[in-house]
Amino acid sequence: MSGVVRIKRVYDDPAPEDGYRVLVDRLWPRGVSRERAAVGTWLKQVAPSAELRTWWDHDPARLDQFTARYRAELDANPALDELHRLLHDHPVVTLVYSARDPHLNQAEVLREYLATRRYGPR
């Protein structure tokens, strides 16, 4: 992976320093138009499965289990190839998410996952 990976809430104003914005939620955020979201790609396939997302429900007590389960899903996820390509094509990529908590969200887990993995084509 080359470049910088950031995370940002979709409800925060887009900024030039965001670089290429990738929405990493399975569902489109409520009340946000496509223009307002200003994402280059909606990569919902890298989001946690519906079952995992429902089970977790952003419960801080389940964060460690959620992280382990989500990382296991990512290990087997072919959609990471597309994200990997975007990370190589853009010097800055911002993973955009809709959760309220800037520390308790799947984009933070995904960013940490990406920082610990080097990818090649599958």
OpenMM code with the backbone's topology and positions (N, CA, C; nanometers):
from openmm import Vec3, app, unit

residues = "MET SER GLY VAL VAL ARG ILE LYS ARG VAL TYR ASP ASP PRO ALA PRO GLU ASP GLY TYR ARG VAL LEU VAL ASP ARG LEU TRP PRO ARG GLY VAL SER ARG GLU ARG ALA ALA VAL GLY THR TRP LEU LYS GLN VAL ALA PRO SER ALA GLU LEU ARG THR TRP TRP ASP HIS ASP PRO ALA ARG LEU ASP GLN PHE THR ALA ARG TYR ARG ALA GLU LEU ASP ALA ASN PRO ALA LEU ASP GLU LEU HIS ARG LEU LEU HIS ASP HIS PRO VAL VAL THR LEU VAL TYR SER ALA ARG ASP PRO HIS LEU ASN GLN ALA GLU VAL LEU ARG GLU TYR LEU ALA THR ARG ARG TYR GLY PRO ARG".split()
positions = [
    Vec3(0.0844, -0.1170, 0.0000),
    Vec3(0.0000, 0.0000, 0.0000),
    Vec3(0.0885, 0.1227, 0.0000),
    Vec3(0.0573, 0.2164, -0.0850),
    Vec3(0.1304, 0.3416, -0.0854),
    Vec3(0.0337, 0.4545, -0.0549),
    Vec3(0.0873, 0.5676, -0.0149),
    Vec3(0.0024, 0.6829, 0.0102),
    Vec3(-0.0533, 0.6860, 0.1503),
    Vec3(-0.1463, 0.7784, 0.1687),
    Vec3(-0.2059, 0.8062, 0.2983),
    Vec3(-0.3501, 0.7582, 0.2978),
    Vec3(-0.3908, 0.6928, 0.4066),
    Vec3(-0.5294, 0.6500, 0.4228),
    Vec3(-0.5865, 0.7251, 0.5424),
    Vec3(-0.6935, 0.7981, 0.5166),
    Vec3(-0.7621, 0.8732, 0.6219),
    Vec3(-0.9034, 0.8190, 0.6359),
    Vec3(-0.9697, 0.8582, 0.7435),
    Vec3(-1.1114, 0.8284, 0.7584),
    Vec3(-1.1840, 0.9575, 0.7920),
    Vec3(-1.3129, 0.9624, 0.7539),
    Vec3(-1.3912, 1.0839, 0.7773),
    Vec3(-1.5390, 1.0495, 0.7698),
    Vec3(-1.6178, 1.1148, 0.8527),
    Vec3(-1.7629, 1.0965, 0.8476),
    Vec3(-1.8175, 1.1578, 0.7195),
    Vec3(-1.9117, 1.0921, 0.6598),
    Vec3(-1.9734, 1.1420, 0.5382),
    Vec3(-2.0509, 1.2712, 0.5649),
    Vec3(-2.0895, 1.2947, 0.6897),
    Vec3(-2.1652, 1.4141, 0.7258),
    Vec3(-2.0761, 1.5365, 0.7434),
    Vec3(-1.9449, 1.5163, 0.7499),
    Vec3(-1.8510, 1.6282, 0.7563),
    Vec3(-1.8260, 1.6792, 0.6147),
    Vec3(-1.7966, 1.8077, 0.6039),
    Vec3(-1.7749, 1.8669, 0.4722),
    Vec3(-1.6551, 1.8044, 0.4020),
    Vec3(-1.6706, 1.7722, 0.2738),
    Vec3(-1.5553, 1.7254, 0.1957),
    Vec3(-1.4505, 1.8369, 0.1881),
    Vec3(-1.3244, 1.7968, 0.1782),
    Vec3(-1.2157, 1.8939, 0.1713),
    Vec3(-1.1126, 1.8461, 0.0701),
    Vec3(-1.0371, 1.9370, 0.0113),
    Vec3(-0.9355, 1.8968, -0.0862),
    Vec3(-0.8346, 1.7965, -0.0299),
    Vec3(-0.8008, 1.8094, 0.0976),
    Vec3(-0.7023, 1.7182, 0.1564),
    Vec3(-0.7558, 1.5761, 0.1746),
    Vec3(-0.8861, 1.5550, 0.1486),
    Vec3(-0.9421, 1.4201, 0.1538),
    Vec3(-0.8874, 1.3326, 0.0415),
    Vec3(-0.8433, 1.3932, -0.0655),
    Vec3(-0.7987, 1.3145, -0.1797),
    Vec3(-0.9168, 1.2403, -0.2403),
    Vec3(-0.8971, 1.1139, -0.2725),
    Vec3(-1.0014, 1.0307, -0.3323),
    Vec3(-1.0871, 0.9722, -0.2207),
    Vec3(-1.2166, 0.9985, -0.2256),
    Vec3(-1.3081, 0.9556, -0.1194),
    Vec3(-1.3792, 0.8264, -0.1579),
    Vec3(-1.3755, 0.7288, -0.0648),
    Vec3(-1.4374, 0.5980, -0.0872),
    Vec3(-1.5358, 0.5717, 0.0265),
    Vec3(-1.6631, 0.5601, -0.0065),
    Vec3(-1.7640, 0.5258, 0.0937),
    Vec3(-1.7524, 0.3771, 0.1236),
    Vec3(-1.7344, 0.3426, 0.2511),
    Vec3(-1.7142, 0.2032, 0.2913),
    Vec3(-1.8265, 0.1530, 0.3826),
    Vec3(-1.9473, 0.2034, 0.3610),
    Vec3(-2.0667, 0.1565, 0.4311),
    Vec3(-2.1465, 0.0668, 0.3373),
    Vec3(-2.2130, -0.0317, 0.3938),
    Vec3(-2.2965, -0.1215, 0.3134),
    Vec3(-2.4237, -0.0505, 0.2679),
    Vec3(-2.4759, 0.0398, 0.3493),
    Vec3(-2.5978, 0.1150, 0.3168),
    Vec3(-2.5618, 0.2603, 0.2882),
    Vec3(-2.6348, 0.3219, 0.1965),
    Vec3(-2.6115, 0.4637, 0.1680),
    Vec3(-2.6549, 0.5448, 0.2907),
    Vec3(-2.5749, 0.6430, 0.3322),
    Vec3(-2.6071, 0.7221, 0.4525),
    Vec3(-2.7374, 0.8011, 0.4378),
    Vec3(-2.8148, 0.8019, 0.5429),
    Vec3(-2.9433, 0.8724, 0.5426),
    Vec3(-2.9222, 1.0225, 0.5261),
    Vec3(-3.0057, 1.0804, 0.4426),
    Vec3(-3.0095, 1.2250, 0.4295),
    Vec3(-2.8912, 1.2867, 0.3567),
    Vec3(-2.8097, 1.2060, 0.2898),
    Vec3(-2.6921, 1.2578, 0.2202),
    Vec3(-2.7076, 1.2319, 0.0708),
    Vec3(-2.7049, 1.3394, -0.0067),
    Vec3(-2.7129, 1.3230, -0.1513),
    Vec3(-2.5785, 1.2741, -0.2049),
    Vec3(-2.5796, 1.2230, -0.3232),
    Vec3(-2.4539, 1.1785, -0.3857),
    Vec3(-2.3597, 1.2967, -0.4055),
    Vec3(-2.4142, 1.4119, -0.4381),
    Vec3(-2.3304, 1.5309, -0.4552),
    Vec3(-2.2667, 1.5710, -0.3226),
    Vec3(-2.3445, 1.5704, -0.2170),
    Vec3(-2.2939, 1.6084, -0.0838),
    Vec3(-2.1882, 1.5099, -0.0348),
    Vec3(-2.2074, 1.3816, -0.0626),
    Vec3(-2.1120, 1.2796, -0.0177),
    Vec3(-1.9779, 1.2954, -0.0889),
    Vec3(-1.9818, 1.3388, -0.2132),
    Vec3(-1.8596, 1.3648, -0.2916),
    Vec3(-1.7633, 1.2463, -0.2892),
    Vec3(-1.8162, 1.1255, -0.3082),
    Vec3(-1.7304, 1.0072, -0.3108),
    Vec3(-1.7005, 0.9689, -0.4553),
    Vec3(-1.5795, 0.9227, -0.4770),
    Vec3(-1.5419, 0.8744, -0.6084),
    Vec3(-1.5904, 0.7336, -0.6317),
    Vec3(-1.5983, 0.6561, -0.5244),
    Vec3(-1.6404, 0.5161, -0.5321),
    Vec3(-1.7187, 0.4799, -0.4071),
    Vec3(-1.8265, 0.4049, -0.4265),
    Vec3(-1.8986, 0.3440, -0.3142),
    Vec3(-1.8612, 0.1975, -0.3165),
    Vec3(-1.7782, 0.1575, -0.2223),
    Vec3(-1.7272, 0.0207, -0.2184),
    Vec3(-1.7935, -0.0542, -0.1025),
    Vec3(-1.9250, -0.0749, -0.1164),
    Vec3(-2.0008, -0.1374, -0.0075),
    Vec3(-1.9593, -0.2809, 0.0193),
    Vec3(-1.8937, -0.3434, -0.0777),
    Vec3(-1.8530, -0.4830, -0.0596),
    Vec3(-1.7443, -0.4988, 0.0465),
    Vec3(-1.6716, -0.3912, 0.0811),
    Vec3(-1.5686, -0.4039, 0.1857),
    Vec3(-1.6244, -0.3752, 0.3249),
    Vec3(-1.7491, -0.3356, 0.3319),
    Vec3(-1.8127, -0.3107, 0.4618),
    Vec3(-1.8399, -0.4442, 0.5309),
    Vec3(-1.8604, -0.4406, 0.6619),
    Vec3(-1.8966, -0.5645, 0.7321),
    Vec3(-2.0265, -0.6224, 0.6751),
    Vec3(-2.0397, -0.7534, 0.6819),
    Vec3(-2.1629, -0.8180, 0.6369),
    Vec3(-2.2814, -0.7630, 0.7163),
    Vec3(-2.3992, -0.7762, 0.6583),
    Vec3(-2.5204, -0.7293, 0.7267),
    Vec3(-2.5366, -0.7981, 0.8619),
    Vec3(-2.5064, -0.9271, 0.8659),
    Vec3(-2.5200, -1.0016, 0.9911),
    Vec3(-2.4242, -0.9493, 1.0979),
    Vec3(-2.3003, -0.9246, 1.0596),
    Vec3(-2.2016, -0.8747, 1.1550),
    Vec3(-2.2367, -0.7339, 1.2008),
    Vec3(-2.2773, -0.6505, 1.1080),
    Vec3(-2.3133, -0.5126, 1.1421),
    Vec3(-2.4303, -0.5104, 1.2396),
    Vec3(-2.5309, -0.5939, 1.2147),
    Vec3(-2.6474, -0.6003, 1.3029),
    Vec3(-2.6085, -0.6522, 1.4411),
    Vec3(-2.5251, -0.7552, 1.4447),
    Vec3(-2.4817, -0.8115, 1.5731),
    Vec3(-2.4043, -0.7079, 1.6550),
    Vec3(-2.3134, -0.6374, 1.5910),
    Vec3(-2.2282, -0.5414, 1.6619),
    Vec3(-2.3080, -0.4237, 1.7160),
    Vec3(-2.3883, -0.3603, 1.6309),
    Vec3(-2.4723, -0.2475, 1.6695),
    Vec3(-2.3921, -0.1357, 1.7370),
    Vec3(-2.2651, -0.1216, 1.7008),
    Vec3(-2.1738, -0.0187, 1.7549),
    Vec3(-2.1637, -0.0225, 1.9076),
    Vec3(-2.1769, -0.1416, 1.9634),
    Vec3(-2.1664, -0.1601, 2.1078),
    Vec3(-2.0180, -0.1632, 2.1460),
    Vec3(-1.9703, -0.0662, 2.2263),
    Vec3(-1.8285, -0.0630, 2.2630),
    Vec3(-1.7807, -0.1918, 2.3298),
    Vec3(-1.8680, -0.2594, 2.4015),
    Vec3(-1.8293, -0.3837, 2.4680),
    Vec3(-1.8002, -0.4954, 2.3680),
    Vec3(-1.8510, -0.4831, 2.2463),
    Vec3(-1.8306, -0.5858, 2.1440),
    Vec3(-1.7219, -0.5486, 2.0432),
    Vec3(-1.6539, -0.4377, 2.0633),
    Vec3(-1.5578, -0.3898, 1.9639),
    Vec3(-1.4482, -0.4913, 1.9341),
    Vec3(-1.3899, -0.5518, 2.0363),
    Vec3(-1.2815, -0.6478, 2.0122),
    Vec3(-1.3308, -0.7678, 1.9308),
    Vec3(-1.4472, -0.8193, 1.9660),
    Vec3(-1.5031, -0.9322, 1.8902),
    Vec3(-1.5392, -0.8886, 1.7486),
    Vec3(-1.5985, -0.7690, 1.7367),
    Vec3(-1.6322, -0.7179, 1.6047),
    Vec3(-1.5064, -0.7052, 1.5189),
    Vec3(-1.4009, -0.6498, 1.5754),
    Vec3(-1.2762, -0.6308, 1.5012),
    Vec3(-1.2232, -0.7646, 1.4509),
    Vec3(-1.2209, -0.8636, 1.5362),
    Vec3(-1.1714, -0.9960, 1.4963),
    Vec3(-1.2581, -1.0561, 1.3860),
    Vec3(-1.3883, -1.0452, 1.4000),
    Vec3(-1.4786, -1.1032, 1.3001),
    Vec3(-1.4701, -1.0272, 1.1668),
    Vec3(-1.4629, -0.8952, 1.1752),
    Vec3(-1.4547, -0.8151, 1.0532),
    Vec3(-1.3226, -0.8407, 0.9810),
    Vec3(-1.2152, -0.8503, 1.0564),
    Vec3(-1.0858, -0.8799, 0.9944),
    Vec3(-1.0884, -1.0170, 0.9256),
    Vec3(-1.1568, -1.1137, 0.9848),
    Vec3(-1.1708, -1.2460, 0.9216),
    Vec3(-1.2506, -1.2338, 0.7912),
    Vec3(-1.3552, -1.1524, 0.7922),
    Vec3(-1.4297, -1.1294, 0.6681),
    Vec3(-1.3407, -1.0639, 0.5632),
    Vec3(-1.2617, -0.9672, 0.6045),
    Vec3(-1.1726, -0.8984, 0.5110),
    Vec3(-1.0683, -0.9928, 0.4521),
    Vec3(-1.0192, -1.0854, 0.5330),
    Vec3(-0.9191, -1.1818, 0.4840),
    Vec3(-0.9696, -1.2594, 0.3630),
    Vec3(-1.0995, -1.2812, 0.3556),
    Vec3(-1.1572, -1.3610, 0.2473),
    Vec3(-1.2340, -1.2752, 0.1462),
    Vec3(-1.2146, -1.1445, 0.1496),
    Vec3(-1.2966, -1.0546, 0.0690),
    Vec3(-1.2269, -1.0137, -0.0609),
    Vec3(-1.2761, -1.0586, -0.1765),
    Vec3(-1.2136, -1.0217, -0.3038),
    Vec3(-1.2300, -0.8731, -0.3388),
    Vec3(-1.3235, -0.8025, -0.2753),
    Vec3(-1.3419, -0.6593, -0.3020),
    Vec3(-1.2219, -0.5770, -0.2567),
    Vec3(-1.1371, -0.6348, -0.1727),
    Vec3(-1.0164, -0.5627, -0.1312),
    Vec3(-0.9233, -0.5366, -0.2492),
    Vec3(-0.9342, -0.6157, -0.3547),
    Vec3(-0.8522, -0.5909, -0.4729),
    Vec3(-0.8814, -0.4520, -0.5308),
    Vec3(-1.0095, -0.4159, -0.5369),
    Vec3(-1.0473, -0.2835, -0.5874),
    Vec3(-0.9954, -0.1736, -0.4951),
    Vec3(-1.0101, -0.1928, -0.3652),
    Vec3(-0.9591, -0.0934, -0.2705),
    Vec3(-0.8076, -0.0821, -0.2823),
    Vec3(-0.7420, -0.1918, -0.2966),
    Vec3(-0.5961, -0.1924, -0.3133),
    Vec3(-0.5559, -0.1129, -0.4368),
    Vec3(-0.6277, -0.1311, -0.5468),
    Vec3(-0.5988, -0.0556, -0.6687),
    Vec3(-0.6159, 0.0946, -0.6453),
    Vec3(-0.7225, 0.1314, -0.5763),
    Vec3(-0.7457, 0.2730, -0.5469),
    Vec3(-0.6348, 0.3307, -0.4597),
    Vec3(-0.5870, 0.2522, -0.3647),
    Vec3(-0.4797, 0.2982, -0.2764),
    Vec3(-0.3497, 0.3192, -0.3529),
    Vec3(-0.3284, 0.2415, -0.4562),
    Vec3(-0.2082, 0.2581, -0.5379),
    Vec3(-0.2227, 0.3688, -0.6412),
    Vec3(-0.3462, 0.3968, -0.6828),
    Vec3(-0.3700, 0.4974, -0.7858),
    Vec3(-0.3799, 0.6396, -0.7316),
    Vec3(-0.4020, 0.6535, -0.6013),
    Vec3(-0.4240, 0.7868, -0.5427),
    Vec3(-0.3304, 0.8074, -0.4238),
    Vec3(-0.2643, 0.9225, -0.4158),
    Vec3(-0.1720, 0.9466, -0.3041),
    Vec3(-0.2422, 0.9589, -0.1690),
    Vec3(-0.3683, 1.0037, -0.1713),
    Vec3(-0.4476, 1.0141, -0.0477),
    Vec3(-0.5842, 0.9536, -0.0758),
    Vec3(-0.6249, 0.8603, 0.0101),
    Vec3(-0.7579, 0.8008, 0.0025),
    Vec3(-0.8235, 0.8196, 0.1383),
    Vec3(-0.9458, 0.8717, 0.1373),
    Vec3(-1.0221, 0.8861, 0.2601),
    Vec3(-1.1361, 0.7869, 0.2590),
    Vec3(-1.1375, 0.7007, 0.3597),
    Vec3(-1.2456, 0.6045, 0.3796),
    Vec3(-1.3589, 0.6788, 0.4495),
    Vec3(-1.4715, 0.6902, 0.3839),
    Vec3(-1.5843, 0.7685, 0.4336),
    Vec3(-1.6875, 0.6735, 0.4932),
    Vec3(-1.7386, 0.7103, 0.6109),
    Vec3(-1.8334, 0.6254, 0.6847),
    Vec3(-1.9427, 0.7128, 0.7444),
    Vec3(-2.0497, 0.6516, 0.7922),
    Vec3(-2.1610, 0.7294, 0.8466),
    Vec3(-2.1805, 0.7157, 0.9974),
    Vec3(-2.1091, 0.6289, 1.0629),
    Vec3(-2.1264, 0.6098, 1.2083),
    Vec3(-2.1006, 0.7402, 1.2835),
    Vec3(-2.1620, 0.7530, 1.3986),
    Vec3(-2.1467, 0.8759, 1.4783),
    Vec3(-2.0096, 0.8880, 1.5437),
    Vec3(-1.9585, 0.7784, 1.5941),
    Vec3(-1.8356, 0.7807, 1.6733),
    Vec3(-1.7126, 0.7732, 1.5822),
    Vec3(-1.6214, 0.8716, 1.5927),
    Vec3(-1.5027, 0.8709, 1.5060),
    Vec3(-1.4004, 0.7622, 1.5416),
    Vec3(-1.4194, 0.6948, 1.6540),
    Vec3(-1.3259, 0.5896, 1.6943),
    Vec3(-1.3905, 0.4512, 1.6957),
    Vec3(-1.5218, 0.4475, 1.6933),
    Vec3(-1.5967, 0.3225, 1.7040),
    Vec3(-1.6753, 0.3018, 1.5747),
    Vec3(-1.6021, 0.2635, 1.4697),
    Vec3(-1.6656, 0.2445, 1.3394),
    Vec3(-1.5835, 0.1478, 1.2551),
    Vec3(-1.6456, 0.0942, 1.1526),
    Vec3(-1.5775, -0.0046, 1.0696),
    Vec3(-1.4661, 0.0560, 0.9867),
    Vec3(-1.4744, 0.1855, 0.9534),
    Vec3(-1.3681, 0.2483, 0.8738),
    Vec3(-1.2364, 0.2521, 0.9509),
    Vec3(-1.2440, 0.2730, 1.0811),
    Vec3(-1.1219, 0.2715, 1.1637),
    Vec3(-1.0611, 0.1322, 1.1652),
    Vec3(-1.1454, 0.0306, 1.1784),
    Vec3(-1.0965, -0.1083, 1.1764),
    Vec3(-1.0354, -0.1392, 1.0400),
    Vec3(-1.1017, -0.0959, 0.9336),
    Vec3(-1.0511, -0.1194, 0.7982),
    Vec3(-0.9175, -0.0487, 0.7767),
    Vec3(-0.9062, 0.0744, 0.8225),
    Vec3(-0.7794, 0.1472, 0.8073),
    Vec3(-0.6670, 0.0749, 0.8808),
    Vec3(-0.6924, 0.0304, 1.0022),
    Vec3(-0.5904, -0.0434, 1.0774),
    Vec3(-0.5556, -0.1744, 1.0071),
    Vec3(-0.6548, -0.2413, 0.9522),
    Vec3(-0.6328, -0.3655, 0.8787),
    Vec3(-0.5413, -0.3398, 0.7589),
    Vec3(-0.5698, -0.2370, 0.6828),
    Vec3(-0.4905, -0.2031, 0.5663),
    Vec3(-0.3473, -0.1706, 0.6043),
    Vec3(-0.3272, -0.1071, 0.7185),
    Vec3(-0.1926, -0.0697, 0.7626),
    Vec3(-0.1088, -0.1923, 0.7972),
    Vec3(-0.1735, -0.3034, 0.8282),
    Vec3(-0.0995, -0.4236, 0.8680),
    Vec3(-0.0857, -0.5256, 0.7559),
    Vec3(-0.1418, -0.4957, 0.6390),
    Vec3(-0.1401, -0.5911, 0.5276),
    Vec3(-0.0746, -0.5289, 0.4055),
    Vec3(-0.0028, -0.6094, 0.3295),
    Vec3(0.0453, -0.5700, 0.1971),
    Vec3(-0.0268, -0.6567, 0.0975),
    Vec3(-0.0772, -0.5949, -0.0053),
    Vec3(-0.1602, -0.6678, -0.0998),
    Vec3(-0.0927, -0.6830, -0.2331),
    Vec3(-0.1235, -0.7928, -0.2974),
    Vec3(-0.0936, -0.8157, -0.4368),
    Vec3(-0.2210, -0.8694, -0.4987),
    Vec3(-0.2260, -0.8843, -0.6278),
    Vec3(-0.3480, -0.9392, -0.6875),
    Vec3(-0.3779, -1.0779, -0.6342),
    Vec3(-0.5026, -1.1071, -0.6160),
    Vec3(-0.5446, -1.2392, -0.5658),
    Vec3(-0.5521, -1.3363, -0.6795),
] * unit.nanometer
topology = app.Topology()
chain = topology.addChain("A")
for resn in residues:
    res = topology.addResidue(resn, chain)
    for name in ("N", "CA", "C"):
        topology.addAtom(name, app.Element.getBySymbol(name[0]), res)
